Amino acid sequence: MSPAANASQAQRWNGDAARRWIAQRERHAAIRQRLTPHLSRAAAISPGNHVLDVGCGCGETTIAVARSTGRNGGVLGLDLSGPMLEVAQRLAAEAGVANIRFVQGDAQVYPLSPAVYDVIISSFGVMFFDDPATAFGNIRGALRPGARLAFLCWQDDLRNGVFSIPLRAFMTHTQLPDLAGDDLFADPRRVTDLLASAGFTDTRIEALHEPARIGSDVADVMAYVQDTSNVRELTAQLDDEVLVQRVLATMAEEFAARQHPDGVWVDAAAWLVTADNG
């Protein structure tokens, strides 16, 4: 792996967070299932294209893209997480996809070959840079003239049932710190400015709203949600078991209201961002 300026994220995604993500890989794929086709549409990948997948994780999107490029094209999947890339390598081998390569590295500093790629994509993998301007400058340098960038990122947490239902349960019973924080990718204007400063042109940002299956039933969803990093941290901060149980009961009620015969469904809100390499 290249030296990572993004040290905290490198530590996170090579430790317990990666193991928990891998354990929930199929659930996460189900949550994103109706969003990723929008990324495919925007990327418009053709046979023979060479593609870079930034923050490729366990490689599901990377593998699908590799099939689209055909034998004359290919895909490089780049991610910080060694454990997740091990899964990606296994899945690609099981799928029999040969025109694919995975590399562990930080897109902020990884020495990408210049002007090689026709398309750069990311499915929720660009939101973890500690220096987004440097990262997108490095990424753009790997694009051929006239090539394109397409990525998905989450809208504000409170717009997403995946995140907002747990957060609102805490807010019902206790005062939380400012949730707005400094989420650059939740603000389309800041994203547009970021890409322009990196040299991209014709940035287009589309709001996506899709149903997302978060689990089979309330018990399944609650077990998952309680093990997420955000809920674990907020629960620890309460330091009051009675209050914790009240929060969890409110959370469970909200998920129960979204129970359908085929599972628990919530609303997912993302931005689809596309831009050109001048």
C-alpha positions in Angstrom: 0.0 0.0 0.0 1.2 3.5 -0.7 1.9 5.8 2.2 -1.5 7.0 3.4 -2.1 10.6 4.3 -5.5 9.4 5.3 -4.1 7.6 8.4 -7.3 7.5 10.5 -9.4 6.0 7.7 -6.6 3.5 6.8 -6.7 2.3 10.4 -10.4 2.2 10.5 -10.8 0.2 7.3 -8.1 -2.3 8.1 -9.4 -3.1 11.6 -12.7 -3.9 13.3 -14.8 -1.6 11.0 -13.7 -3.6 8.0 -14.5 -6.9 9.6 -18.0 -5.7 10.6 -18.5 -4.3 7.0 -17.5 -7.6 5.4 -19.9 -9.5 7.8 -22.7 -7.2 6.5 -21.6 -7.2 2.9 -24.8 -8.6 1.4 -27.0 -6.3 3.5 -25.1 -3.3 2.3 -25.4 -4.5 -1.3 -29.2 -4.7 -0.8 -29.3 -1.2 0.7 -27.5 0.1 -2.4 -29.3 -2.2 -4.9 -31.6 0.4 -6.4 -29.0 3.2 -6.4 -26.1 1.5 -8.3 -28.1 1.3 -11.6 -28.1 5.1 -11.6 -24.3 5.0 -11.4 -24.1 2.5 -14.3 -26.3 4.7 -16.4 -24.2 7.8 -15.7 -20.9 6.1 -16.2 -22.0 4.8 -19.6 -19.2 2.3 -19.8 -18.6 0.7 -23.2 -16.6 -2.4 -24.3 -12.9 -1.5 -24.5 -13.1 1.2 -21.8 -10.5 1.3 -19.1 -12.0 2.2 -15.7 -10.8 3.1 -12.2 -13.1 2.3 -9.3 -12.1 4.5 -6.3 -12.9 3.1 -2.9 -14.0 -0.2 -4.5 -14.5 -2.0 -1.2 -15.5 -5.7 -1.6 -15.5 -5.2 -5.4 -19.2 -5.9 -6.3 -19.4 -2.8 -8.5 -15.9 -3.3 -9.9 -16.7 -6.9 -11.0 -20.0 -5.7 -12.7 -18.0 -3.0 -14.6 -15.3 -5.4 -15.7 -18.0 -7.5 -17.4 -19.1 -4.3 -19.3 -15.7 -3.4 -20.6 -15.1 -6.8 -22.3 -11.8 -8.5 -22.9 -10.3 -5.4 -24.6 -11.0 -3.2 -21.6 -10.4 -3.6 -17.9 -10.9 -2.2 -14.4 -8.6 -1.2 -11.5 -10.2 -1.3 -8.1 -8.4 0.9 -5.5 -9.2 0.9 -1.8 -7.5 1.5 1.5 -8.8 -1.8 3.1 -6.7 -4.9 2.8 -9.4 -7.1 4.3 -12.1 -5.9 1.9 -9.8 -6.3 -1.1 -9.2 -9.9 -0.1 -12.9 -10.4 -0.4 -12.9 -8.6 -3.7 -10.2 -10.8 -5.1 -12.1 -13.9 -4.0 -15.4 -12.7 -5.6 -13.7 -11.8 -8.9 -12.1 -15.3 -9.0 -15.4 -16.9 -8.3 -17.0 -14.9 -11.0 -14.3 -15.8 -13.5 -13.6 -12.2 -14.3 -10.0 -11.8 -15.6 -9.8 -8.2 -16.8 -9.7 -6.8 -13.3 -7.0 -5.8 -10.8 -7.2 -4.7 -7.2 -4.7 -2.5 -5.5 -4.5 -1.4 -1.8 -3.8 2.3 -1.7 -5.0 5.8 -0.9 -6.4 7.7 -3.9 -5.0 10.9 -2.4 -1.4 9.9 -3.0 -1.4 6.6 -5.0 0.8 7.0 -8.1 -1.9 6.5 -10.7 -0.7 6.3 -14.3 -1.4 9.5 -16.1 -4.1 9.9 -18.7 -5.0 6.1 -18.7 -8.7 5.8 -17.8 -11.8 6.5 -19.9 -14.1 6.5 -16.8 -13.5 6.9 -13.1 -16.4 5.7 -10.9 -17.0 5.4 -7.2 -20.0 3.8 -5.3 -19.9 5.7 -2.0 -16.1 5.5 -1.8 -15.0 9.1 -2.2 -16.4 10.4 1.1 -13.5 9.4 3.3 -10.6 11.6 2.2 -9.0 13.9 4.7 -7.9 16.1 1.8 -10.5 15.8 -0.9 -8.9 18.5 -3.1 -5.7 16.6 -3.3 -7.6 13.3 -3.9 -9.6 14.6 -6.8 -6.6 16.3 -8.4 -4.8 13.0 -8.3 -7.8 11.2 -9.7 -8.3 13.7 -12.5 -4.7 13.3 -13.6 -5.4 9.6 -14.4 -8.2 10.5 -16.8 -7.8 10.8 -20.5 -8.8 14.2 -22.1 -12.5 14.2 -22.5 -13.0 11.3 -20.1 -15.6 11.3 -17.3 -16.1 10.9 -13.6 -19.2 9.4 -12.0 -19.8 8.7 -8.4 -22.5 8.2 -5.7 -22.4 9.8 -2.3 -25.0 10.0 0.5 -27.1 13.1 1.0 -27.4 14.4 4.6 -27.8 11.7 7.2 -31.2 13.1 8.3 -32.5 12.6 4.7 -31.7 8.9 4.8 -33.8 6.4 6.6 -30.7 4.2 6.8 -29.1 6.8 9.1 -31.9 9.1 10.2 -34.1 6.6 12.0 -31.4 5.8 14.6 -30.4 9.4 14.8 -34.0 10.6 15.4 -34.5 8.0 18.1 -31.5 9.4 20.0 -32.8 13.0 19.4 -36.2 12.1 20.9 -34.6 11.3 24.2 -31.4 13.3 24.5 -29.5 16.3 23.1 -27.1 15.4 20.4 -24.2 17.5 19.2 -24.6 19.4 15.9 -25.3 16.7 13.3 -24.6 19.0 10.3 -20.8 18.7 11.0 -18.6 19.4 8.0 -20.0 16.8 5.5 -18.7 18.3 2.3 -20.5 15.7 0.1 -23.9 16.5 1.5 -23.8 19.9 -0.1 -24.0 20.0 -3.9 -22.5 23.5 -4.2 -19.4 22.5 -2.2 -19.0 19.4 -4.4 -19.3 21.4 -7.5 -16.7 23.9 -6.2 -14.4 21.0 -5.2 -14.5 19.4 -8.6 -14.0 22.7 -10.4 -10.9 23.4 -8.3 -9.5 20.0 -9.3 -10.0 20.9 -13.0 -13.2 19.0 -13.8 -15.8 20.7 -16.0 -19.6 20.4 -16.6 -20.4 19.0 -13.1 -23.9 17.6 -12.9 -25.6 16.6 -9.6 -28.8 14.6 -9.5 -30.8 13.9 -6.3 -31.7 10.2 -6.0 -34.4 8.8 -3.8 -34.9 5.0 -3.7 -36.4 2.4 -1.4 -33.7 0.4 0.4 -34.2 -3.0 2.0 -32.3 -2.8 5.3 -33.2 -6.2 6.7 -35.6 -9.1 6.9 -37.5 -8.0 10.1 -37.2 -5.6 13.0 -35.0 -7.9 15.1 -32.6 -8.4 12.2 -32.4 -4.6 11.6 -32.0 -3.7 15.2 -29.1 -6.2 15.6 -27.4 -4.6 12.6 -28.0 -1.0 13.5 -26.8 -1.5 17.1 -23.5 -2.7 15.7 -22.9 0.3 13.4 -20.1 2.7 14.4 -22.4 5.7 14.8 -25.0 4.0 17.1 -22.2 2.3 19.1 -20.6 5.7 19.7 -23.8 7.4 20.6 -24.9 4.6 22.9 -21.6 4.7 24.7 -22.0 8.5 25.2 -25.3 8.1 27.0 -23.8 6.0 29.8 -27.4 5.3 31.0 -28.9 1.9 30.4 -32.5 3.0 31.0 -32.1 5.8 28.5 -30.4 3.5 26.0 -33.4 1.1 26.2 -35.8 4.0 25.6 -33.8 5.0 22.5 -33.8 1.4 21.2 -37.5 1.0 21.8 -38.2 4.2 19.8 -35.9 3.0 17.0 -37.6 -0.4 16.9 -41.0 1.2 16.6 -39.9 3.3 13.6 -38.5 0.2 11.9 -41.6 -1.8 12.7 -43.7 0.9 10.9 -41.6 0.1 7.8 -42.0 -3.7 7.9 -43.3 -5.3 4.7 -43.8 -8.9 3.8 -40.4 -9.0 2.1 -38.5 -7.1 4.7 -37.9 -3.7 6.3 -37.7 -0.9 3.8 -36.5 2.7 4.3 -35.9 5.7 2.0 -32.3 6.1 0.8 -31.2 9.5 -0.5 -28.0 9.9 -2.5 -26.4 12.3 -4.9 -25.3 11.1 -8.4 -22.4 13.3 -9.4 -20.9 13.4 -12.9 -18.2 15.6 -14.4 -15.9 15.7 -17.4 -12.1 16.0 -17.7 -12.2 19.3 -19.6 
